[in-house]
Amino acid sequence: MSRPLLETRQLIVDIAGQKLVDRLDLSVAGGERMAILGRNGAGKSTLLSTLAGLRRPAGGTILLDGDDAAALPPRQAALRRAWLGQFQADPFASSVLETALTGRHPHLGRWGWESAHDIELARRALGAVGLDGLEERRIHTLSGGERQRLAISTLLTQAPPLYLLDEPLSHLDLNHQMAVLELFADAARAGAGIVMVLHDPALAYRFCNHALLLHGDGRTESGAVDAILTAPVLSELYGYRLRQIDDGGCRCFIPD
Amino acid sequence: MPNRRRAFLILTGLGLLAALSLGLALMAGSLRVSGGEVLAAVVGRGGSAADIVLQLRLPRALAGFACGGLLALAGALMQVLLRNPLADPYVLGISGGAGVGAMFAMLLGLPAFGVDGLAFAGALTAMLLVFGLAHGDASWTQTRLLLTGVIVAAGCGALIALMLTVAEEYKLRGMLFWLMGDLGQSGRWWPALAALGFALLLCMPFARELNLMTRGLMQAQALGVAVGRLRYVIYLLASLATAVSVTTAGSVGFVGLVVPHLLRIAVGNDQRLLLPASVLAGGSLLVFADTLARTLIAPQQLPVGVLTALIGVPLFLFLLSRQPK
């Protein structure tokens, strides 16, 4: 039995004095895909950035590959997990390839420069999200969806065992949403662990095997998607009555 | 594309530019000295003009180079720290603090070292004040830091205006020259040059991490940068570099804002190249400007700060208009 890539013990997350997650025990192993669902403001992004070590938890511990994340030097942490944040503006000009190459940072020594191998990895990552041919483009000339795919390719360049994805589908049109989810499904088949914040329970059902539901008042529920992504549970989560339709391997939810 | 060879070539080119600026500074003046004589004097072979070159022009040129380098470096660092391409070394009130100290010393009629001492003390006071206030609740966001700095600078500006108003007339010229930036009074070149070497050595190992900081603090941290610690280091380093420069040459404007900006357009935003390139280009610009300042309407001298702007503005606008969209 290998160590889980990510583990939380009695994790407490709060923001501005309000408890969002109360004593959460969680474990993500290689190959596992976990969806985080909840209403706006329920703490999905806050939890995810806490898991990434970018925020201090109000209590409990987070283990990355068995080691306490709080005690891990930032570079070591960056070799064990990657984090996709929500869209941010860039005040300085930069090219697409340079941006994708930033993912190699934790792999390089203090005085190191990117090698031909690193550039090859970045090009391949850009190709994987359909941005090949745009390497020399300035990033501020990209569309929102292209920016999002560039951010994803930076994560692929970083090539960690664990991906923490905050709304990986934002700004993406339907075909790219599916392509990105397939991409991470492939990564999981190759042994990576995936945790992603999603808004669509149907996609969560189709592409994840676990789901974590945040109620926003500290209560959390988790379990296999089959058991937990059901109309009664989700109706309560979102505070709106949903109808469930099963069709082959897919399950979708329609607002009543 | 980032690569070592390109960086080396560009830095070599800028190194030659720096050497040219220093050479010109040693040759030009009320007494023209030929290149050969300058070389002879510098390598210690004497010559008729050795005294002028070594005693007068060389210290001033080196002080100018060091100050220009410090300002450009501090500007580049501030722009990264505040994630704002419009930031400059003076935006956080350090030159304002130094100005208050220097004006007060001149008002009292203190000798040169007193002016320098109070200017440096003023710069440090402003730095600690801004840091303390902005850091108040340990959050110190960029906006808060910037706002605190701008307000402290405004307060310093008011104090300076007050002192200029009450100063006797014969002191005014010296005070104005200091405020505009002037290398005529800078006797000691080695503290500034040593500070420049020290600052550059200290920030180069963090250059790639600074690249990531320009993309956002969370992103940088997620990619393995110890953001909290690095921001302290950069703030202190940029502030001290500014303080040393201002103490040596007064508040020479424009170099710190425009040189990093100009180089970013020309060579890209990789701090591994941008920081040393800024040092060389900033130093060269200030030495060129100072050479012009002392020769243009000689024997009358101009404050060098006026010249840096007069050279920098058209150059900058030209590059900006040629930048590919």
HADDOCK unambig.tbl for C-alpha pairs under 7 A between the chains (distance, minus, plus):
assign (segid A and resid 54 and name CA) (segid B and resid 218 and name CA) 6.81 0.50 0.50
assign (segid A and resid 54 and name CA) (segid B and resid 221 and name CA) 6.91 0.50 0.50
assign (segid A and resid 54 and name CA) (segid B and resid 222 and name CA) 6.96 0.50 0.50
assign (segid A and resid 74 and name CA) (segid B and resid 221 and name CA) 6.83 0.50 0.50
assign (segid A and resid 74 and name CA) (segid B and resid 224 and name CA) 4.31 0.50 0.50
assign (segid A and resid 74 and name CA) (segid B and resid 225 and name CA) 5.85 0.50 0.50
assign (segid A and resid 74 and name CA) (segid B and resid 226 and name CA) 5.87 0.50 0.50
assign (segid A and resid 75 and name CA) (segid B and resid 223 and name CA) 6.98 0.50 0.50
assign (segid A and resid 75 and name CA) (segid B and resid 224 and name CA) 3.85 0.50 0.50
assign (segid A and resid 75 and name CA) (segid B and resid 225 and name CA) 6.51 0.50 0.50
assign (segid A and resid 77 and name CA) (segid B and resid 224 and name CA) 6.71 0.50 0.50
assign (segid A and resid 78 and name CA) (segid B and resid 222 and name CA) 6.08 0.50 0.50
assign (segid A and resid 78 and name CA) (segid B and resid 223 and name CA) 5.23 0.50 0.50
assign (segid A and resid 78 and name CA) (segid B and resid 224 and name CA) 4.96 0.50 0.50
assign (segid A and resid 82 and name CA) (segid B and resid 222 and name CA) 6.59 0.50 0.50
assign (segid A and resid 83 and name CA) (segid B and resid 222 and name CA) 6.12 0.50 0.50
assign (segid A and resid 90 and name CA) (segid B and resid 215 and name CA) 5.96 0.50 0.50
assign (segid A and resid 91 and name CA) (segid B and resid 83 and name CA) 6.59 0.50 0.50
assign (segid A and resid 91 and name CA) (segid B and resid 84 and name CA) 6.45 0.50 0.50
assign (segid A and resid 103 and name CA) (segid B and resid 223 and name CA) 6.80 0.50 0.50
assign (segid A and resid 105 and name CA) (segid B and resid 223 and name CA) 6.64 0.50 0.50
assign (segid A and resid 106 and name CA) (segid B and resid 223 and name CA) 6.34 0.50 0.50
assign (segid A and resid 106 and name CA) (segid B and resid 224 and name CA) 5.87 0.50 0.50
assign (segid A and resid 110 and name CA) (segid B and resid 205 and name CA) 6.27 0.50 0.50
assign (segid A and resid 111 and name CA) (segid B and resid 205 and name CA) 6.49 0.50 0.50
assign (segid A and resid 113 and name CA) (segid B and resid 3 and name CA) 6.70 0.50 0.50
